[in-house]
Amino acid sequence: MVMGELEQETEVLVIGNGPGGYAAAFRAADLGLDVTMVDPNQQPGGVCLHTGCIPSKTLLFLSELIHDAARAEHMGVSFGPPRIDLAALRKWKAEVITSMSGGLVSLCRQRGIQLLQGLARFENSRTVRLEGSEVRRVRFKHAIIAIGSQTIPYPGTSFKPGGRIMDSAGALDLADIPKTLLIIGGGYVGLELGTVYSALGSRVTVVEMAEVLLPGIDRDLVEPLRRRLQSIFTNIHLQTKVSRMQETDDGVDVLLEGDGVKAEQRFDRVLVAIGRRPFSTDLDLEKTAVTTCNKGFILVDGQLRTTDPSIFAVGDVAGGMMLANKASREGKIAAEVIAGQASAFDVRAIPAVIYTDPQIAWCGLTEEQARTNTIPVKVLRFPWKFSGRAHTMGAPEGLTKILVDPTNGRIVGVGIVGRETEGLISEGVLAVEMGALAEDMALSLHPHPTLSETEGEAAELYLGNSTHIISKKIL
């Protein structure tokens, strides 16, 4: 050790302070372990809180208000054109983030967790060296890597602060409201942020290389959203790619390749939303026994152990669905395993939500997965045009569907598109996790009039006695 360098020891070192990291640190501290958490950012919360989930949903909520105000005019209430105050929007977003981040700092202090700001690099399987911190080295008994992921730039370009070619974090900064915005990628990030900018007044164009928006998600769930986006976006170009992109002082020149698409176009700004990759290259993992796959994801087992006995990995960096709720559960499991508890990741239904308008949510087995893997399922669909509550909200375009194992009637998957699916999907999660029968959901009384009734009526289709749909058994 260099003379004068400060060195510390800890039982559990958590690298990364996002949802996976702080959940791991909190659980380890609650189990009586000495915990240190380190991250290049001073305030905990990670990408999710500072440049991802929370700020995007803050803005999406405001975009919903704008869309709802427009819907209300048809119902007899007019609010007039919205007046956008960007400075006030930024202030509100910052207040949300600051409040939540401050709460996490308080929880760390109450649990006795030491927070260090710095970049951790492994020296060996028991030690990391910190860059940018007063503490230069930390020795640990166990480490939990929860460093997350980063956006993938368009080939040949980079994300520069204040640049016109943006990643999701840059888009959420709301530097301005561009007259024209090109979004590269028809996944959930691009469509969510496209919804925000469209509501604020931008003319949004989306290009997607695949044949459909949201590849991998059941088509009947995507269709109502596709119709909606066609009405609020200027253009949606499928099977189209960007072959060249050049940023200038006053715009971005792009060359598009696709049938029926104007090749040379200029946009005020471009959002690149083509995916994320693990943040594993700067950790010096080669100095440990940790191994990664060819895409850089750290290999772990069901207890989140890496191939190095003293090191665990959770969240985006460990692969799988890149969701905060999954990362948090994995972080807790890693902490419990370190504390000697019998714990493993055995989740049957990971809920996912796309916060567009309408929202899409699903959990468990999807119809597309069942078809691809030749898994027999009975699919029960309840269109929201038969829902009284959906009609009162002016949102009858939704759909609730349940996938049932035809051999025993157990619910194996649920998918919903429509308003407020973020909350509705929880009943489906519980049903799949508990191995509930379609009969159980059908015979559970749902409050009336609510959107949750659509889940009950979808399940009633299995019994052949749905109130608002004539069963084929009756016919």
ABEGO torsion letter per residue (X at the ends): XBBGBBBBBBABBBBEABAAAAAAAAAAAAAGBBBBBBBABABBGEAAAAABAAAAAAAAAAAAAAAAAAAAAAAGBBAEBBBBBAAAAAAAAAAAAAAAAAAAAAAAAAAGBBBBBEBBBBABAABBBBBGBABABBBBABBBBAAEBBBBBBBGBBBBBGBABBBAAAAAAGABBBABBBBBEABAAAAAAAAAAAAAGBBBBBBBABABBGBGBBAAAAAAAAAAAAAABABBBBGBBBABBBBBAAEBBBBBBEBGBBABBBBABBBBBAEBBBBAAAAGAAABABBBBAAGBBBBBAAGBBABAABBBBEAAAEEBBBAAAAAAAAAAAAAAAAGBBBBBABABBBBBBABOBBBBBBEBBAAAAAAAGBBBBBBBBBAAABAAAAAAGBAABBBBBBBBAAAGBBABBBBBEBGAAAAAAAAAAAAAAGBBAAAAAABBBBOBBAAAAAAAAAAAAAGABAABBBAAAX
